[in-house]
Amino acid sequence: MFENLWLLSIVVLLIWELFWKAVGLWYSARKNDKFWFVAILLINLAGLIPILYLGFKTDFFASKKQKPRTAKKKR
C-alpha cells in the first residue's frame, strides 16, 4: 500500500513541477529575461523558482484576480 502512495506522491510532484516550470519559462521567454529563464530551466525546487518569478516579475497572479471574464460581442 505504501509503495503506491509514494508513487502517487512522486507523480503529483512531477506534474506540479512541470506546470510551474512551463508557465515560468513561457513568461520569462516572452519578457526576454535570460537570467530567469536559465534559473528556472536548471533549478528544480518543486516549482518554487518559477512561482517566485511569476509573483515578483510578472502580473501572472494579479491578472487572474482582477480581470473578470466578459462575453464577446457578436458581429
C-alpha positions in Angstrom: 0.0 0.0 0.0 2.8 2.5 0.9 4.6 1.8 -2.4 1.5 3.1 -4.3 1.3 6.1 -2.1 4.9 7.0 -2.7 4.5 6.6 -6.5 1.4 8.8 -6.4 3.2 11.5 -4.4 6.1 11.5 -6.9 3.7 11.7 -9.9 1.8 14.6 -8.3 5.1 16.4 -7.5 6.3 15.9 -11.1 3.1 17.3 -12.5 3.3 20.3 -10.1 6.9 21.0 -11.1 6.2 20.6 -14.8 3.2 23.0 -14.7 5.0 25.8 -12.9 8.2 25.3 -14.9 6.4 25.6 -18.2 4.5 28.7 -17.1 7.7 30.4 -15.7 9.7 29.5 -18.8 6.9 30.9 -21.1 6.7 34.2 -19.3 10.5 34.7 -18.9 11.0 33.9 -22.6 8.3 36.4 -23.7 9.8 39.1 -21.4 13.3 38.3 -22.6 14.5 37.6 -19.0 17.5 35.4 -19.8 18.7 35.1 -16.2 15.3 33.9 -15.0 14.9 31.6 -18.0 18.2 29.8 -17.2 17.5 29.7 -13.5 14.0 28.2 -14.0 15.4 25.7 -16.5 18.2 24.5 -14.3 17.0 24.7 -10.7 14.4 22.2 -9.5 12.8 23.1 -6.2 9.2 21.8 -6.7 8.1 24.9 -8.6 9.4 27.5 -6.1 11.7 29.4 -8.5 9.0 29.7 -11.2 6.4 30.7 -8.7 8.7 33.4 -7.3 9.4 34.7 -10.8 5.8 34.9 -11.7 4.9 36.6 -8.4 7.6 39.3 -8.4 8.4 39.9 -12.1 5.1 39.5 -13.9 1.4 40.2 -13.4 0.5 36.5 -13.6 -1.2 36.2 -10.2 -2.7 39.8 -10.3 -4.2 39.2 -13.7 -6.0 36.1 -12.5 -7.7 38.0 -9.6 -8.6 41.3 -11.3 -9.9 40.5 -14.8 -13.4 39.3 -14.8 -14.4 37.3 -17.9 -16.7 39.2 -20.3 -18.8 38.0 -23.0 -17.5 38.7 -26.5 -19.8 40.8 -28.8 -21.2 39.1 -31.8 -20.6 41.0 -35.1 
